[in-house]
Amino acid sequence: MSLIQDQYGNYVIQHILEKGKPNDRAFVIGKVKGNILSMSKHKFASNVVEKCVSFGSSADRQEIFDEVITTKADGTTPLYTMMKDQFANYVVQKLLDLASEPQRILLVTKIKPQLPSLKKYTYGKHLINSKFSFVLHLLQSLF
């Protein structure tokens, strides 16, 4: 965990995720799961979370996706916090990039009602401008 959050150690972990053996990759992803929100908001760990999304198996990606969209007891979801965060918004963008079609539709469905409030946040605007407008346009053409 300390390497994941270290300014230099995170690069070692990213390398393991990109080029490591499957069991080593699974070990790292196992450490990240359950901590997606806090790690996504961390300057260095957020890069590791993005690599987990990119290089994890489809089952790993599904578990990360589920963790991000699951509503907590207080009625919030990590997704809403992540969309407004300076580092975590990049994890959301990576999820949008690599999501399966049903996952992408679900993400857009959850993001769309938040558009007015996202426009108030600098990093929310990044998400809207970079990925969401393209995905929203694509989905509107489907329906």
C-alpha positions, -999 to +999 in steps of 0.1 A: +000+000+000+028+024+008+044+019-026+011+025-044+010+059-027+046+068-030+058+094-055+083+070-070+070+036-058+038+040-077+059+036-109+071+002-097+035-009-091+024+004-125+052-016-141+040-047-123+005-041-136+017-035-171+044-062-175+042-084-144+031-120-141-007-126-138-005-136-102+016-105-093-009-083-112-038-100-093-021-094-060-017-057-066-053-053-079-065-072-048-049-046-026-065-018-046-100-032-046-120-020-016-100+012-016-109+026-051-123+059-038-095+068-015-067+057-039-084+075-068-083+107-049-045+103-041-021+121-065+001+090-070-022+061-062-047+073-088-023+064-115-021+029-101-059+027-101-060+037-138-035+009-146-057-016-126-086-006-149-064-009-180-045-041-173-069-060-150-090-088-163-126-082-173-136-096-139-113-072-121-127-043-142-162-054-133-154-054-096-138-020-098-168-007-117-192-022-091-172-006-063-174+028-080-212+028-088-225+011-056-246+033-034-233+035+002-254+036+033-254+074+034-269+074-001-237+085-020-217+067-045-179+069-050-186+079-086-201+112-077-171+121-055-147+109-081-162+129-109-154+162-091-119+153-078-087+165-094-072+131-096-101+107-094-119+122-125-091+105-146-101+071-132-137+078-142-125+087-177-105+055-179-136+035-168-156+052-196-128+044-221-126+007-212-161-001-201-182-027-219-212-013-237-236-021-208-212-007-183-207+025-203-245+029-206-249+025-169-221+050-162-236+076-185-270+070-169-255+078-135-234+107-147-261+125-168-282+137-138-250+152-123-241+173-153-254+206-139-235+203-107-204+190-125-202+222-144-195+240-111-163+221-105-130+226-124-124+188-125-160+180-133-156+201-164-126+181-174-147+149-174-176+166-193-153+181-219-130+151-224-151+120-225-187+125-215-199+147-243-188+122-269-203+092-250-235+111-243-238+120-280-232+084-290-258+071-266-284+097-277-279+085-313-287+049-301-320+058-284 
